[in-house]
Amino acid sequence: MANKPDAVLITSSAFGKELAGRVAVATDSGIITDAVDVASDLSCTQLVFGGSTTVHSRISHGTPIITVRPNAITADLSPCTPAVSTATFTLSAGAKSAEVISTAPFVKGGRPELAQASVVVSGGRGTNGDFKPVEEFADLLGAAVGASRAATDAGWYPHSLQVGQTGQTVSPDLYVACGISGAIQHRAGMQTSKTIVVINKDPEAPIFELADFGVVGDLFAVLPQATEGVRARKS
């Protein structure tokens, strides 16, 4: 890099991690993915093995390329006066040989993007395939809707909205788990949420270990009451 930065931080989405990998190879630099914290000395904190182990690491070669989980780090809103510099670059002959043959705009739905949402309401096996109360509660909160692997494997909800180790990782301000037992692979995808609310009729469900607030009850009885309560407070 002509103007070498101290580090390059990229959001830890599928596209972001692909971009980070390409930048790391092109600049002969080290890369760390899915960081949940980055210290001032650029040492990073990661959760590995399904979130059961915390790792602290630092890149020792080249410019640190780091992908950071969305919502994992609270933004510093202190006023500052950044320095602006203008960079110029030239494309190689190989880069110029690539041609874009078509483009299509991303079509957004009516709900926030799952990985970026500040509030997420997820449903699991306990929904028995009926996500209507989950969606109604989520829409009232302006939240994204997620699902456990059990729900997506059963065909009840799209795999693109699966939360967990083999799906998306989320770190919202509020995560509401409805009818989700709390398998380790699901917990790995949501345990960094700021506040976790659990609704499950099984008091022994492992997900209660992560709960800041828990309700032991049938989601089909609890969620409609919660929805009406929130609606009443908003009116």
C-alpha positions as CSV (number, residue, x, y, z in Angstrom):
1,M,0.0,0.0,0.0
2,A,1.4,3.4,-1.0
3,N,-0.2,5.2,2.0
4,K,0.1,2.4,4.5
5,P,-2.7,2.6,7.1
6,D,-2.4,1.3,10.7
7,A,-5.1,-1.3,9.9
8,V,-8.0,-2.0,7.6
9,L,-11.3,-2.8,9.3
10,I,-14.1,-4.4,7.3
11,T,-17.5,-5.6,8.4
12,S,-17.6,-9.3,8.9
13,S,-20.3,-10.2,6.4
14,A,-19.9,-12.8,3.7
15,F,-18.9,-10.1,1.2
16,G,-16.7,-8.3,3.7
17,K,-14.7,-11.5,4.5
18,E,-14.3,-12.2,0.8
19,L,-13.0,-8.7,0.3
20,A,-10.7,-8.8,3.3
21,G,-9.2,-12.1,2.1
22,R,-8.5,-10.6,-1.4
23,V,-6.9,-7.4,0.2
24,A,-4.8,-9.6,2.5
25,V,-3.5,-11.6,-0.4
26,A,-2.9,-8.6,-2.6
27,T,-0.9,-6.8,0.1
28,D,0.8,-9.8,1.6
29,S,-0.8,-9.1,4.9
30,G,-2.2,-11.1,7.8
31,I,-5.9,-11.3,8.4
32,I,-8.2,-11.8,11.4
33,T,-11.9,-12.5,10.9
34,D,-15.0,-12.2,13.1
35,A,-13.3,-10.0,15.8
36,V,-15.7,-9.0,18.6
37,D,-13.2,-6.4,19.9
38,V,-10.2,-4.5,18.7
39,A,-7.8,-2.9,21.2
40,S,-5.8,0.3,20.6
41,D,-2.7,-1.9,20.0
42,L,-4.7,-3.7,17.3
43,S,-4.9,-7.0,19.3
44,C,-8.2,-8.7,18.6
45,T,-10.7,-10.7,20.6
46,Q,-12.4,-13.7,18.8
47,L,-14.9,-16.3,20.0
48,V,-14.0,-19.8,18.7
49,F,-15.2,-23.4,19.1
50,G,-18.8,-22.4,19.0
51,G,-18.2,-19.5,21.4
52,S,-16.8,-21.7,24.2
53,T,-13.3,-20.2,24.0
54,T,-12.1,-16.6,23.8
55,V,-8.9,-16.0,21.8
56,H,-6.8,-12.8,21.8
57,S,-4.6,-12.4,18.8
58,R,-2.6,-9.9,16.8
59,I,-1.4,-9.8,13.2
60,S,2.4,-9.8,13.0
61,H,2.9,-9.4,9.2
62,G,2.0,-6.6,6.9
63,T,-1.0,-4.3,7.4
64,P,-3.6,-5.8,9.8
65,I,-6.7,-6.7,7.9
66,I,-9.5,-7.2,10.4
67,T,-13.2,-8.1,9.9
68,V,-15.4,-7.1,12.8
69,R,-18.8,-8.6,13.7
70,P,-21.6,-6.1,13.2
71,N,-22.8,-4.5,16.4
72,A,-20.1,-6.2,18.4
73,I,-18.3,-2.9,19.3
74,T,-20.0,0.2,20.6
75,A,-19.2,3.2,18.4
76,D,-17.2,6.1,19.9
77,L,-19.3,9.2,19.2
78,S,-16.7,11.6,20.5
79,P,-16.2,14.6,18.1
80,C,-13.0,14.5,16.1
81,T,-11.3,16.2,13.1
82,P,-10.0,13.5,10.8
83,A,-7.3,14.3,8.3
84,V,-8.2,13.9,4.7
85,S,-5.7,12.6,2.1
86,T,-6.1,12.1,-1.6
87,A,-4.8,8.8,-3.1
88,T,-4.3,8.0,-6.7
89,F,-4.0,4.6,-8.3
90,T,-3.7,2.9,-11.6
91,L,-5.3,-0.3,-12.8
92,S,-3.2,-3.1,-14.0
93,A,-3.8,-4.6,-17.5
94,G,-5.3,-7.7,-15.9
95,A,-7.8,-5.6,-13.9
96,K,-8.9,-3.8,-17.0
97,S,-9.6,-7.1,-18.7
98,A,-12.5,-7.8,-16.4
99,E,-15.9,-6.7,-17.7
100,V,-19.2,-6.2,-15.8
101,I,-21.9,-7.8,-17.9
102,S,-24.9,-7.1,-15.7
103,T,-25.9,-5.6,-12.4
104,A,-29.1,-5.9,-10.3
105,P,-29.9,-3.8,-7.2
106,F,-30.4,-5.6,-3.9
107,V,-34.1,-5.8,-3.1
108,K,-34.6,-5.1,0.6
109,G,-37.6,-6.4,2.5
110,G,-39.7,-4.5,5.0
111,R,-37.6,-5.6,8.0
112,P,-34.0,-4.6,9.0
113,E,-31.1,-6.7,7.7
114,L,-30.5,-9.6,10.2
115,A,-26.8,-9.0,10.8
116,Q,-27.2,-5.3,11.2
117,A,-30.4,-5.1,13.2
118,S,-30.4,-3.6,16.7
119,V,-33.3,-5.9,17.7
120,V,-33.7,-9.5,16.6
121,V,-36.6,-11.9,17.4
122,S,-35.9,-15.5,16.5
123,G,-38.0,-18.6,16.5
124,G,-37.0,-22.2,16.8
125,R,-38.5,-25.7,17.1
126,G,-41.0,-24.5,19.6
127,T,-42.9,-22.6,16.8
128,N,-43.9,-25.9,15.2
129,G,-43.5,-24.0,11.9
130,D,-45.9,-21.1,12.8
131,F,-43.8,-18.0,12.8
132,K,-46.8,-15.6,12.8
133,P,-46.5,-14.5,16.5
134,V,-42.7,-14.2,16.1
135,E,-43.1,-11.9,13.1
136,E,-45.9,-9.8,14.6
137,F,-43.8,-9.2,17.7
138,A,-40.8,-8.4,15.6
139,D,-42.6,-6.0,13.3
140,L,-44.0,-4.1,16.3
141,L,-40.5,-3.7,17.6
142,G,-39.0,-2.8,14.2
143,A,-36.9,-5.9,14.5
144,A,-35.3,-8.4,12.2
145,V,-36.6,-12.0,12.3
146,G,-34.2,-14.9,12.7
147,A,-34.5,-18.7,13.1
148,S,-32.7,-21.6,14.6
149,R,-31.1,-24.3,12.5
150,A,-33.8,-26.7,13.6
151,A,-36.4,-24.4,12.1
152,T,-34.6,-23.8,8.9
153,D,-33.7,-27.5,8.4
154,A,-37.4,-28.3,8.8
155,G,-38.2,-25.9,6.0
156,W,-40.1,-23.5,8.2
157,Y,-38.0,-20.5,7.6
158,P,-35.3,-19.5,5.0
159,H,-31.8,-20.7,5.6
160,S,-30.6,-17.2,4.8
161,L,-32.1,-16.1,8.1
162,Q,-30.6,-18.8,10.3
163,V,-28.7,-17.6,13.3
164,G,-25.8,-19.7,14.5
165,Q,-22.4,-21.1,13.8
166,T,-23.5,-22.3,10.4
167,G,-25.7,-19.3,9.7
168,Q,-25.4,-15.6,10.5
169,T,-23.8,-14.1,13.6
170,V,-25.7,-11.3,15.3
171,S,-24.9,-8.9,18.1
172,P,-28.0,-6.8,18.6
173,D,-28.9,-4.6,21.5
174,L,-31.8,-7.0,22.1
175,Y,-32.2,-10.6,21.2
176,V,-35.5,-12.4,21.8
177,A,-35.3,-16.2,21.5
178,C,-38.7,-17.9,21.2
179,G,-39.0,-21.6,21.4
180,I,-35.2,-22.2,20.9
181,S,-33.5,-24.7,23.2
182,G,-30.1,-23.2,22.9
183,A,-27.8,-25.7,21.1
184,I,-24.2,-24.7,21.1
185,Q,-24.2,-23.9,17.4
186,H,-27.1,-21.4,17.9
187,R,-25.5,-19.8,21.0
188,A,-22.3,-19.2,19.0
189,G,-24.3,-16.9,16.7
190,M,-26.0,-14.7,19.3
191,Q,-24.3,-14.9,22.6
192,T,-22.6,-11.5,22.2
193,S,-26.0,-9.8,22.1
194,K,-26.3,-7.0,24.7
195,T,-29.5,-8.2,26.2
196,I,-31.0,-11.6,25.8
197,V,-34.7,-12.5,26.5
198,V,-35.7,-16.1,26.4
199,I,-39.3,-17.5,26.0
200,N,-39.4,-21.3,26.4
201,K,-41.8,-23.8,28.0
202,D,-38.9,-26.0,29.1
203,P,-37.3,-24.5,32.3
204,E,-34.2,-26.7,31.7
205,A,-33.5,-25.4,28.2
206,P,-29.8,-24.5,27.9
207,I,-30.5,-21.1,26.4
208,F,-31.7,-19.9,29.8
209,E,-28.0,-19.9,30.9
210,L,-27.5,-16.9,28.6
211,A,-30.7,-15.1,29.5
212,D,-30.8,-11.7,31.1
213,F,-34.6,-12.1,31.3
214,G,-36.4,-15.4,30.9
215,V,-40.1,-16.5,30.7
216,V,-41.0,-20.1,31.2
217,G,-44.1,-20.5,29.1
218,D,-45.6,-21.4,25.7
219,L,-44.6,-18.8,23.1
220,F,-48.1,-18.9,21.6
221,A,-49.4,-17.7,25.0
222,V,-46.6,-15.3,25.9
223,L,-45.9,-13.6,22.6
224,P,-49.4,-12.4,21.9
225,Q,-49.5,-10.9,25.4
226,A,-46.1,-9.2,24.9
227,T,-47.3,-7.9,21.6
228,E,-50.4,-6.4,23.1
229,G,-48.4,-4.9,26.0
230,V,-45.9,-3.2,23.6
231,R,-48.8,-2.0,21.4
232,A,-50.6,-0.5,24.4
233,R,-47.5,1.3,25.6
234,K,-47.0,2.8,22.1
235,S,-50.6,4.0,21.8
